[in-house]
Amino acid sequence: MNTVDLRPAAIRRLTAAWQGGERRPPSLLADTWTRLADAWQARRAAGRPAPAGAALVVSIGNLALGGTGKTPVTAQLARDLAAGGLRGAVLTRGYGSRLEGPCRVCADTPGAGDEARLLAGMLASAGWTVVQARRRARGISWLAAHEPGLDVLLVEDGHQTAGVGRHLDILIVAAAADTSGPTLRPLAGRVAPFGPWRESAVGAARAAVWLVEAGETLPAGPAGTTVAAFRREYRFEGGAPAGRSVALLSGIARPEVFEAAAAQLLVAEPALVIRCRDHEPYGDRLLARIDGLLRSAAIDAVVTTAKDRVKLAARWDGRPGLRVLEMQVRWTGALALPDLVRERLDAVRRGGAAD
């Protein structure tokens, strides 16, 4: 299997350094930078009360720089809440987009962020609105004016968001959790650029719910913290690729997870793996280079992610068949995340105190 990494050299070097982080000696500079970043993030995210008399505001975030499944978790939570009769919306920053917003996003909105467009497509049948706003506080005000009467507002990637009060913070610690002991300990390390983290594990204390990737049996969280769980399940949208020579193509934060899942479902080992930077826009020059790689390897079919398909689908004519490896979320454990959100909604409506 030939792996071609088209990410910029700086990203490749940082990724290699982060992956070998456990073998590096202690660093006063890295540790000091991490403590400063922790203090800054805590100051930015703390303090504002949740808005009264409005939708239940729920933040879904993580400590890592990406790859923990925020988008599919957000989409599945929204679909389950909608199936229970709740009206809601998802608010996202629109990373990589030049649109400042606030604006309503559809699956084909020009210039909108890839995750915003992906969420809009996933939630269209549920009747939930997706709004992109670089400043999330403005997005909440826009929704209050244009979508009154919502039950729930999910703030995607909101754990480090400043200026937005919320009723509930959910932290995904899926790929970085120690479940070996009786009490769950979220694991994190040095903050970027010294490691793949936005803040260290101390930032987990701001969340009332920790969402971990695990089975039915879970350790308890610390006092005041509820632990819920989910599993990732993968399938090929439209069936497995029919070609004999398959390539994997992705522009995501942690391509190794996608590649391992795809390889496990394919009949034969992929002939080619192409890695692009996270949120890659796939410009003409890069597509021409990808075309050359596909021709050289005589590729019959290409497997990509749902996030990448948003940007590739309209430009893929004349190329090998494109298949999407979908990641689906299944709630596990005794307490399903949608039930916890509904419990908090009921408590707030009864006048209970919000965390």
CORDAMO-V590414 format. One record per pair of residues at least 4 apart in sequence whose C-alpha atoms are under 8 Angstrom apart, sorted by the first residue. I is the first residue (numbers start at 1). GAP is how many residues later the second one is. D is the distance in whole Angstrom. If there is no record, write none. Layout:
i->I gap->GAP d->D
i->I gap->GAP d->D
//
This chain:
i->1 gap->268 d->7
i->1 gap->269 d->6
i->1 gap->270 d->5
i->1 gap->271 d->6
i->1 gap->272 d->7
i->2 gap->269 d->6
i->2 gap->270 d->5
i->2 gap->271 d->6
i->3 gap->269 d->6
i->3 gap->270 d->5
i->3 gap->271 d->6
i->3 gap->272 d->8
i->4 gap->268 d->8
i->4 gap->269 d->6
i->4 gap->270 d->5
i->4 gap->271 d->6
i->5 gap->269 d->6
i->5 gap->270 d->5
i->5 gap->271 d->7
i->6 gap->268 d->7
i->6 gap->269 d->6
i->6 gap->270 d->5
i->6 gap->271 d->7
i->7 gap->4 d->6
i->7 gap->5 d->6
i->7 gap->268 d->7
i->7 gap->269 d->5
i->7 gap->270 d->5
i->8 gap->4 d->6
i->8 gap->269 d->7
i->9 gap->4 d->6
i->10 gap->4 d->6
i->11 gap->4 d->6
i->11 gap->266 d->8
i->12 gap->4 d->6
i->13 gap->4 d->6
i->14 gap->4 d->6
i->14 gap->179 d->7
i->15 gap->4 d->6
i->15 gap->181 d->8
i->16 gap->4 d->6
i->17 gap->4 d->6
i->17 gap->178 d->8
i->18 gap->176 d->7
i->18 gap->177 d->5
i->18 gap->178 d->6
i->20 gap->4 d->7
i->21 gap->174 d->7
i->26 gap->5 d->8
i->27 gap->4 d->6
i->28 gap->4 d->6
i->29 gap->4 d->6
i->30 gap->4 d->6
i->30 gap->160 d->6
i->30 gap->161 d->8
i->30 gap->164 d->6
i->31 gap->4 d->6
i->31 gap->159 d->7
i->32 gap->4 d->6
i->33 gap->4 d->6
i->33 gap->158 d->7
i->34 gap->4 d->6
i->34 gap->156 d->6
i->34 gap->157 d->5
i->34 gap->165 d->7
i->34 gap->166 d->7
i->35 gap->4 d->6
i->36 gap->4 d->6
i->37 gap->4 d->6
i->37 gap->154 d->7
i->37 gap->161 d->8
i->37 gap->162 d->6
i->38 gap->4 d->6
i->38 gap->161 d->5
i->38 gap->162 d->7
i->38 gap->164 d->7
i->38 gap->165 d->7
i->39 gap->4 d->6
i->40 gap->4 d->6
i->41 gap->4 d->6
i->41 gap->119 d->6
i->41 gap->158 d->7
i->41 gap->162 d->8
i->42 gap->4 d->6
i->42 gap->118 d->8
i->42 gap->161 d->7
i->43 gap->4 d->8
i->44 gap->116 d->7
i->44 gap->117 d->7
i->44 gap->118 d->5
i->44 gap->119 d->7
i->45 gap->114 d->7
i->45 gap->115 d->6
i->45 gap->116 d->6
i->45 gap->117 d->5
i->45 gap->118 d->7
i->45 gap->119 d->8
i->46 gap->116 d->8
i->47 gap->118 d->8
i->48 gap->115 d->6
i->48 gap->116 d->6
i->48 gap->117 d->5
i->48 gap->118 d->8
i->49 gap->116 d->5
i->49 gap->117 d->7
i->50 gap->7 d->7
i->50 gap->114 d->7
i->50 gap->115 d->4
i->50 gap->116 d->4
i->50 gap->117 d->6
i->50 gap->304 d->8
i->51 gap->114 d->7
i->51 gap->115 d->7
i->54 gap->90 d->8
i->54 gap->95 d->7
i->54 gap->96 d->7
i->54 gap->97 d->8
i->55 gap->33 d->8
i->55 gap->94 d->7
i->55 gap->95 d->5
i->55 gap->96 d->5
i->55 gap->97 d->5
i->55 gap->98 d->6
i->56 gap->95 d->6
i->56 gap->96 d->5
i->56 gap->97 d->6
i->56 gap->110 d->7
i->56 gap->111 d->6
i->56 gap->289 d->6
i->56 gap->292 d->8
i->57 gap->95 d->6
i->57 gap->96 d->5
i->57 gap->97 d->6
i->57 gap->98 d->7
i->57 gap->108 d->8
i->57 gap->109 d->5
i->57 gap->110 d->5
i->57 gap->111 d->7
i->58 gap->94 d->7
i->58 gap->95 d->6
i->58 gap->96 d->5
i->58 gap->97 d->6
i->58 gap->108 d->6
i->58 gap->109 d->6
i->58 gap->110 d->5
i->58 gap->111 d->6
i->58 gap->112 d->7
i->59 gap->95 d->6
i->59 gap->96 d->5
i->59 gap->97 d->6
i->59 gap->98 d->7
i->59 gap->99 d->5
i->59 gap->100 d->6
i->59 gap->107 d->7
i->59 gap->109 d->6
i->59 gap->110 d->5
i->59 gap->111 d->6
i->60 gap->10 d->7
i->60 gap->14 d->7
i->60 gap->94 d->7
i->60 gap->95 d->6
i->60 gap->96 d->5
i->60 gap->97 d->5
i->60 gap->98 d->6
i->60 gap->99 d->6
i->60 gap->109 d->6
i->60 gap->110 d->5
i->60 gap->111 d->6
i->60 gap->112 d->7
i->61 gap->9 d->7
i->61 gap->95 d->7
i->61 gap->96 d->4
i->61 gap->97 d->5
i->61 gap->98 d->5
i->61 gap->99 d->8
i->61 gap->108 d->8
i->61 gap->109 d->6
i->61 gap->110 d->5
i->61 gap->111 d->6
i->62 gap->4 d->8
i->62 gap->6 d->7
i->62 gap->8 d->8
i->62 gap->95 d->7
i->62 gap->97 d->6
i->62 gap->109 d->5
i->62 gap->110 d->5
i->62 gap->111 d->6
i->63 gap->96 d->8
i->63 gap->108 d->8
i->63 gap->109 d->8
i->63 gap->110 d->7
i->63 gap->125 d->7
i->63 gap->134 d->6
i->63 gap->135 d->5
i->63 gap->136 d->6
i->63 gap->137 d->7
i->63 gap->138 d->7
i->63 gap->140 d->7
i->63 gap->141 d->8
i->64 gap->4 d->7
i->64 gap->124 d->8
i->64 gap->132 d->6
i->64 gap->133 d->4
i->64 gap->134 d->6
i->64 gap->135 d->8
i->65 gap->131 d->6
i->65 gap->132 d->5
i->65 gap->133 d->6
i->65 gap->188 d->8
i->66 gap->187 d->6
i->66 gap->188 d->7
i->67 gap->185 d->7
i->67 gap->186 d->5
i->67 gap->187 d->5
i->68 gap->104 d->7
i->68 gap->105 d->7
i->68 gap->106 d->6
i->68 gap->107 d->6
i->69 gap->4 d->6
i->69 gap->103 d->8
i->70 gap->4 d->6
i->70 gap->86 d->7
i->70 gap->87 d->7
i->70 gap->102 d->7
i->71 gap->4 d->6
i->71 gap->44 d->7
i->71 gap->48 d->7
i->71 gap->85 d->7
i->72 gap->4 d->6
i->72 gap->255 d->7
i->72 gap->256 d->7
i->72 gap->257 d->7
i->73 gap->4 d->6
i->73 gap->256 d->6
i->74 gap->4 d->6
i->74 gap->80 d->7
i->74 gap->82 d->7
i->75 gap->4 d->6
i->75 gap->44 d->6
i->75 gap->47 d->7
i->75 gap->48 d->7
i->76 gap->4 d->6
i->76 gap->252 d->8
i->76 gap->253 d->6
i->77 gap->4 d->6
i->77 gap->260 d->7
i->77 gap->261 d->6
i->78 gap->4 d->6
i->78 gap->10 d->8
i->78 gap->12 d->8
i->78 gap->45 d->8
i->78 gap->50 d->8
i->78 gap->76 d->8
i->79 gap->4 d->6
i->79 gap->44 d->7
i->79 gap->47 d->6
i->80 gap->4 d->6
i->80 gap->258 d->7
i->81 gap->4 d->7
i->81 gap->5 d->6
i->81 gap->6 d->8
i->81 gap->257 d->6
i->81 gap->261 d->8
i->82 gap->4 d->5
i->82 gap->5 d->6
i->82 gap->6 d->7
i->82 gap->44 d->6
i->82 gap->45 d->8
i->82 gap->46 d->8
i->83 gap->43 d->8
i->86 gap->64 d->8
i->86 gap->65 d->6
i->86 gap->66 d->7
i->87 gap->40 d->8
i->87 gap->41 d->7
i->87 gap->62 d->8
i->87 gap->63 d->5
i->87 gap->64 d->5
i->87 gap->65 d->7
i->88 gap->40 d->5
i->88 gap->41 d->7
i->88 gap->62 d->5
i->88 gap->63 d->6
i->88 gap->64 d->5
i->88 gap->65 d->6
i->88 gap->66 d->8
i->89 gap->39 d->5
i->89 gap->40 d->5
i->89 gap->41 d->6
i->89 gap->42 d->7
i->89 gap->61 d->7
i->89 gap->63 d->7
i->89 gap->64 d->5
i->89 gap->65 d->6
i->90 gap->38 d->7
i->90 gap->39 d->6
i->90 gap->40 d->5
i->90 gap->41 d->6
i->90 gap->63 d->6
i->90 gap->64 d->5
i->90 gap->65 d->6
i->90 gap->66 d->7
i->91 gap->39 d->6
i->91 gap->40 d->5
i->91 gap->41 d->6
i->91 gap->42 d->7
i->91 gap->45 d->7
i->91 gap->48 d->7
i->91 gap->49 d->8
i->91 gap->62 d->7
i->91 gap->63 d->6
i->91 gap->64 d->5
i->91 gap->65 d->6
i->92 gap->24 d->6
i->92 gap->38 d->8
i->92 gap->39 d->6
i->92 gap->40 d->5
i->92 gap->41 d->6
i->92 gap->42 d->8
i->92 gap->44 d->7
i->92 gap->63 d->6
i->92 gap->64 d->5
i->92 gap->65 d->7
i->93 gap->39 d->5
i->93 gap->40 d->5
i->93 gap->41 d->5
i->93 gap->42 d->7
i->93 gap->43 d->7
i->93 gap->63 d->8
i->93 gap->64 d->8
i->94 gap->5 d->8
i->94 gap->18 d->7
i->94 gap->19 d->4
i->94 gap->20 d->7
i->94 gap->21 d->7
i->94 gap->22 d->6
i->94 gap->38 d->6
i->94 gap->39 d->7
i->94 gap->40 d->7
i->95 gap->18 d->6
i->95 gap->19 d->8
i->95 gap->20 d->8
i->95 gap->184 d->8
i->96 gap->17 d->6
i->96 gap->18 d->8
i->96 gap->183 d->7
i->97 gap->14 d->6
i->97 gap->15 d->6
i->97 gap->16 d->5
i->98 gap->13 d->7
i->98 gap->14 d->8
i->99 gap->12 d->7
i->99 gap->13 d->6
i->99 gap->34 d->8
i->99 gap->35 d->8
i->100 gap->32 d->8
i->100 gap->33 d->6
i->100 gap->34 d->5
i->100 gap->35 d->8
i->101 gap->31 d->6
i->101 gap->32 d->4
i->101 gap->33 d->6
i->101 gap->34 d->8
i->101 gap->38 d->8
i->102 gap->29 d->7
i->102 gap->30 d->6
i->102 gap->31 d->4
i->102 gap->32 d->7
i->102 gap->33 d->8
i->102 gap->36 d->7
i->102 gap->37 d->5
i->102 gap->40 d->7
i->103 gap->28 d->6
i->103 gap->29 d->6
i->103 gap->30 d->7
i->103 gap->36 d->8
i->104 gap->25 d->7
i->104 gap->26 d->6
i->104 gap->27 d->5
i->104 gap->28 d->6
i->105 gap->4 d->6
i->105 gap->7 d->7
i->105 gap->11 d->7
i->105 gap->12 d->6
i->105 gap->15 d->6
i->105 gap->24 d->8
i->105 gap->25 d->6
i->105 gap->26 d->6
i->105 gap->27 d->7
i->106 gap->11 d->6
i->106 gap->14 d->5
i->106 gap->15 d->7
i->106 gap->24 d->7
i->107 gap->9 d->8
i->107 gap->10 d->4
i->107 gap->11 d->6
i->107 gap->12 d->8
i->107 gap->13 d->5
i->107 gap->14 d->5
i->107 gap->203 d->8
i->108 gap->9 d->7
i->109 gap->8 d->7
i->112 gap->4 d->7
i->112 gap->5 d->7
i->112 gap->20 d->8
i->113 gap->4 d->6
i->113 gap->19 d->8
i->114 gap->4 d->6
i->114 gap->165 d->7
i->114 gap->193 d->6
i->114 gap->194 d->8
i->114 gap->196 d->6
i->114 gap->197 d->7
i->115 gap->4 d->6
i->115 gap->192 d->6
i->116 gap->4 d->6
i->116 gap->14 d->7
i->116 gap->15 d->8
i->116 gap->16 d->7
i->117 gap->4 d->6
i->117 gap->193 d->7
i->118 gap->4 d->6
i->118 gap->188 d->7
i->118 gap->189 d->6
i->118 gap->192 d->6
i->119 gap->4 d->6
i->119 gap->11 d->7
i->120 gap->4 d->6
i->120 gap->9 d->7
i->120 gap->10 d->6
i->123 gap->4 d->6
i->123 gap->5 d->6
i->123 gap->6 d->8
i->124 gap->4 d->7
i->124 gap->5 d->8
i->131 gap->8 d->7
i->132 gap->7 d->7
i->133 gap->5 d->7
i->133 gap->6 d->5
i->135 gap->4 d->7
i->136 gap->4 d->6
i->136 gap->25 d->8
i->136 gap->27 d->8
i->136 gap->28 d->7
i->137 gap->4 d->6
i->137 gap->26 d->6
i->137 gap->27 d->6
i->138 gap->4 d->6
i->139 gap->4 d->6
i->140 gap->4 d->6
i->141 gap->4 d->6
i->142 gap->4 d->6
i->142 gap->5 d->8
i->143 gap->4 d->5
i->143 gap->5 d->7
i->144 gap->4 d->5
i->152 gap->193 d->8
i->157 gap->4 d->8
i->159 gap->10 d->7
i->159 gap->11 d->8
i->159 gap->12 d->7
i->167 gap->177 d->8
i->167 gap->187 d->5
i->167 gap->188 d->6
i->168 gap->39 d->7
i->168 gap->40 d->7
i->168 gap->41 d->8
i->168 gap->176 d->8
i->168 gap->186 d->7
i->168 gap->187 d->6
i->169 gap->37 d->7
i->169 gap->38 d->5
i->169 gap->39 d->6
i->169 gap->40 d->6
i->170 gap->37 d->6
i->170 gap->38 d->6
i->170 gap->39 d->5
i->170 gap->40 d->6
i->170 gap->41 d->7
i->171 gap->33 d->7
i->171 gap->36 d->6
i->171 gap->38 d->6
i->171 gap->39 d->5
i->171 gap->40 d->6
i->172 gap->38 d->6
i->172 gap->39 d->5
i->172 gap->40 d->6
i->173 gap->4 d->6
i->173 gap->13 d->6
i->173 gap->14 d->8
i->173 gap->37 d->7
i->173 gap->38 d->6
i->173 gap->39 d->5
i->173 gap->40 d->7
i->174 gap->37 d->6
i->174 gap->38 d->4
i->174 gap->39 d->4
i->174 gap->40 d->8
i->175 gap->37 d->8
i->175 gap->38 d->7
i->176 gap->10 d->6
i->176 gap->11 d->5
i->176 gap->12 d->7
i->177 gap->7 d->7
i->177 gap->8 d->6
i->177 gap->9 d->5
i->177 gap->10 d->5
i->177 gap->35 d->7
i->178 gap->6 d->6
i->178 gap->7 d->5
i->178 gap->8 d->6
i->178 gap->9 d->7
i->179 gap->4 d->7
i->179 gap->5 d->5
i->179 gap->6 d->7
i->179 gap->39 d->7
i->179 gap->40 d->6
i->180 gap->4 d->8
i->181 gap->38 d->7
i->182 gap->37 d->5
i->182 gap->38 d->7
i->183 gap->36 d->5
i->183 gap->37 d->5
i->183 gap->38 d->5
i->183 gap->39 d->7
i->184 gap->35 d->6
i->184 gap->36 d->6
i->184 gap->37 d->5
i->184 gap->38 d->7
i->185 gap->36 d->8
i->186 gap->15 d->6
i->186 gap->18 d->7
i->187 gap->13 d->8
i->187 gap->14 d->6
i->188 gap->9 d->7
i->188 gap->11 d->8
i->188 gap->12 d->5
i->188 gap->13 d->5
i->189 gap->6 d->7
i->189 gap->7 d->8
i->189 gap->8 d->6
i->189 gap->10 d->8
i->189 gap->11 d->5
i->189 gap->12 d->7
i->190 gap->4 d->6
i->190 gap->5 d->5
i->190 gap->6 d->7
i->190 gap->7 d->6
i->190 gap->9 d->8
i->190 gap->10 d->7
i->191 gap->4 d->5
i->191 gap->5 d->6
i->191 gap->6 d->5
i->191 gap->7 d->5
i->191 gap->8 d->6
i->191 gap->9 d->7
i->192 gap->4 d->6
i->192 gap->5 d->6
i->192 gap->6 d->6
i->199 gap->4 d->6
i->204 gap->6 d->8
i->207 gap->18 d->7
i->208 gap->16 d->7
i->208 gap->17 d->5
i->208 gap->18 d->6
i->208 gap->147 d->7
i->209 gap->16 d->6
i->209 gap->17 d->5
i->209 gap->18 d->6
i->209 gap->19 d->7
i->210 gap->11 d->8
i->210 gap->15 d->7
i->210 gap->16 d->6
i->210 gap->17 d->5
i->210 gap->18 d->6
i->211 gap->16 d->6
i->211 gap->17 d->5
i->211 gap->18 d->5
i->211 gap->19 d->7
i->212 gap->15 d->7
i->212 gap->16 d->6
i->212 gap->17 d->5
i->212 gap->18 d->6
i->213 gap->16 d->5
i->213 gap->17 d->5
i->213 gap->18 d->6
i->213 gap->19 d->8
i->214 gap->4 d->7
i->214 gap->15 d->6
i->214 gap->16 d->6
i->214 gap->17 d->6
i->214 gap->118 d->7
i->215 gap->14 d->7
i->215 gap->15 d->7
i->215 gap->16 d->7
i->215 gap->117 d->6
i->215 gap->118 d->6
i->216 gap->13 d->8
i->216 gap->116 d->5
i->216 gap->117 d->4
i->216 gap->118 d->7
i->217 gap->116 d->6
i->218 gap->9 d->8
i->218 gap->11 d->8
i->218 gap->115 d->7
i->219 gap->8 d->8
i->220 gap->6 d->8
i->220 gap->7 d->7
i->221 gap->4 d->5
i->221 gap->5 d->6
i->221 gap->6 d->6
i->227 gap->108 d->8
i->228 gap->104 d->7
i->228 gap->105 d->7
i->228 gap->106 d->8
i->228 gap->107 d->6
i->228 gap->108 d->6
i->228 gap->109 d->6
i->229 gap->102 d->6
i->229 gap->103 d->5
i->229 gap->104 d->6
i->229 gap->106 d->8
i->229 gap->107 d->7
i->229 gap->108 d->8
i->230 gap->99 d->6
i->230 gap->100 d->5
i->230 gap->101 d->4
i->230 gap->102 d->5
i->230 gap->103 d->8
i->231 gap->98 d->6
i->231 gap->99 d->5
i->231 gap->100 d->6
i->231 gap->101 d->7
i->232 gap->95 d->6
i->232 gap->96 d->6
i->232 gap->97 d->5
i->232 gap->98 d->7
i->233 gap->94 d->6
i->233 gap->95 d->5
i->233 gap->96 d->6
i->233 gap->97 d->7
i->234 gap->27 d->7
i->234 gap->91 d->7
i->234 gap->92 d->6
i->234 gap->93 d->5
i->234 gap->94 d->6
i->235 gap->4 d->8
i->235 gap->30 d->8
i->235 gap->90 d->6
i->235 gap->91 d->5
i->235 gap->92 d->7
i->235 gap->93 d->8
i->236 gap->4 d->5
i->236 gap->5 d->8
i->236 gap->87 d->7
i->236 gap->88 d->6
i->236 gap->89 d->5
i->236 gap->90 d->6
i->237 gap->86 d->7
i->237 gap->87 d->5
i->237 gap->88 d->6
i->237 gap->89 d->6
i->238 gap->85 d->7
i->240 gap->26 d->7
i->240 gap->83 d->8
i->241 gap->5 d->8
i->241 gap->60 d->6
i->241 gap->61 d->8
i->241 gap->62 d->8
i->241 gap->80 d->8
i->241 gap->82 d->6
i->242 gap->58 d->8
i->242 gap->59 d->7
i->243 gap->56 d->8
i->243 gap->57 d->5
i->243 gap->58 d->5
i->244 gap->24 d->8
i->244 gap->56 d->6
i->244 gap->57 d->8
i->245 gap->25 d->7
i->245 gap->26 d->6
i->245 gap->52 d->8
i->245 gap->53 d->7
i->245 gap->54 d->5
i->245 gap->55 d->5
i->245 gap->56 d->7
i->246 gap->24 d->5
i->246 gap->25 d->6
i->246 gap->26 d->7
i->246 gap->53 d->6
i->246 gap->54 d->6
i->246 gap->55 d->5
i->246 gap->56 d->6
i->246 gap->57 d->7
i->247 gap->23 d->6
i->247 gap->24 d->6
i->247 gap->25 d->5
i->247 gap->26 d->6
i->247 gap->27 d->7
i->247 gap->47 d->8
i->247 gap->52 d->6
i->247 gap->54 d->6
i->247 gap->55 d->5
i->247 gap->56 d->6
i->248 gap->11 d->7
i->248 gap->14 d->8
i->248 gap->22 d->7
i->248 gap->24 d->6
i->248 gap->25 d->5
i->248 gap->26 d->6
i->248 gap->54 d->6
i->248 gap->55 d->5
i->248 gap->56 d->6
i->249 gap->24 d->6
i->249 gap->25 d->5
i->249 gap->26 d->6
i->249 gap->27 d->8
i->249 gap->53 d->7
i->249 gap->54 d->6
i->249 gap->55 d->5
i->249 gap->56 d->8
i->250 gap->5 d->7
i->250 gap->24 d->7
i->250 gap->25 d->5
i->250 gap->26 d->6
i->250 gap->54 d->6
i->250 gap->55 d->6
i->250 gap->58 d->6
i->251 gap->4 d->7
i->251 gap->24 d->6
i->251 gap->25 d->4
i->251 gap->26 d->5
i->251 gap->27 d->5
i->251 gap->28 d->6
i->251 gap->29 d->5
i->251 gap->57 d->6
i->252 gap->24 d->7
i->252 gap->25 d->6
i->252 gap->26 d->4
i->252 gap->27 d->6
i->252 gap->28 d->8
i->253 gap->24 d->7
i->253 gap->25 d->5
i->254 gap->4 d->7
i->255 gap->4 d->6
i->255 gap->20 d->7
i->256 gap->4 d->6
i->257 gap->4 d->6
i->258 gap->4 d->6
i->258 gap->47 d->8
i->259 gap->4 d->6
i->259 gap->14 d->8
i->260 gap->4 d->6
i->261 gap->4 d->7
i->262 gap->4 d->6
i->262 gap->41 d->8
i->262 gap->63 d->7
i->263 gap->5 d->8
i->263 gap->6 d->6
i->263 gap->7 d->7
i->266 gap->4 d->8
i->271 gap->26 d->7
i->271 gap->28 d->8
i->272 gap->25 d->7
i->274 gap->16 d->8
i->276 gap->4 d->6
i->279 gap->29 d->8
i->280 gap->28 d->8
i->281 gap->30 d->7
i->282 gap->4 d->6
i->282 gap->5 d->6
i->282 gap->29 d->7
i->282 gap->30 d->7
i->283 gap->4 d->6
i->284 gap->4 d->6
i->285 gap->4 d->6
i->286 gap->4 d->6
i->287 gap->4 d->6
i->288 gap->4 d->6
i->289 gap->4 d->6
i->290 gap->4 d->6
i->291 gap->4 d->6
i->291 gap->28 d->8
i->292 gap->4 d->6
i->293 gap->4 d->6
i->294 gap->4 d->6
i->294 gap->5 d->5
i->295 gap->4 d->6
i->299 gap->21 d->7
i->300 gap->20 d->5
i->300 gap->21 d->7
i->301 gap->19 d->5
i->301 gap->20 d->5
i->301 gap->21 d->6
i->301 gap->22 d->7
i->302 gap->18 d->6
i->302 gap->19 d->6
i->302 gap->20 d->5
i->302 gap->21 d->6
i->303 gap->19 d->6
i->303 gap->20 d->5
i->303 gap->21 d->6
i->303 gap->22 d->7
i->304 gap->4 d->6
i->304 gap->5 d->7
i->304 gap->18 d->7
i->304 gap->19 d->6
i->304 gap->20 d->5
i->304 gap->21 d->6
i->305 gap->4 d->6
i->305 gap->19 d->5
i->305 gap->20 d->5
i->305 gap->21 d->7
i->306 gap->4 d->7
i->306 gap->18 d->6
i->306 gap->19 d->7
i->306 gap->20 d->6
i->307 gap->4 d->8
i->308 gap->4 d->6
i->309 gap->4 d->5
i->309 gap->15 d->7
i->311 gap->4 d->8
i->312 gap->4 d->6
i->316 gap->6 d->8
i->331 gap->5 d->6
i->331 gap->6 d->7
i->332 gap->4 d->7
i->335 gap->4 d->7
i->335 gap->5 d->7
i->336 gap->4 d->7
i->337 gap->4 d->6
i->338 gap->4 d->6
i->339 gap->4 d->6
i->340 gap->4 d->6
i->341 gap->4 d->6
i->342 gap->4 d->6
i->343 gap->4 d->6
i->344 gap->4 d->6
i->345 gap->4 d->6
i->346 gap->4 d->6
i->347 gap->4 d->6
i->347 gap->5 d->5
i->347 gap->6 d->8
i->348 gap->4 d->5
i->348 gap->5 d->7
i->348 gap->6 d->7
//
